[in-house]
């Protein structure tokens, strides 16, 4: 691994630890964890007390059918917002992990807020 990539990895690990040390999900306010890979986006809503995934979706599902983009992030936010509304969950804790809050994550979060989810 070259020096530049090693530096980026260290920065991402520090950011992930900084974000995750404060985020814990409960039954009333579960944690929405977003994972981005080079090709896809995955969203899970997790109750950390029970250790259970409440709802999940990704760009690999038939509902979305698109690869990683701002548009697919917006679609994922709408889908996960509707799933949470059907389960009666209005409030979540947003776990962005090592990713900065802009672009795809911003679109996803705004689409979930448009569905009535608070965080």
Secondary structure, DSSP 8 states (H G I E B T S, - for coil): --HHHHHHHHHHHHHHHHHHTT----SSEEEEEEEE-SS-EEEEEEETTTTEEEEEEETTSTTT---SSHHHHHHHHHHHHHHHHHHT--EEEEE-TTS-SSTHHHHHHHHHHHTT-B-
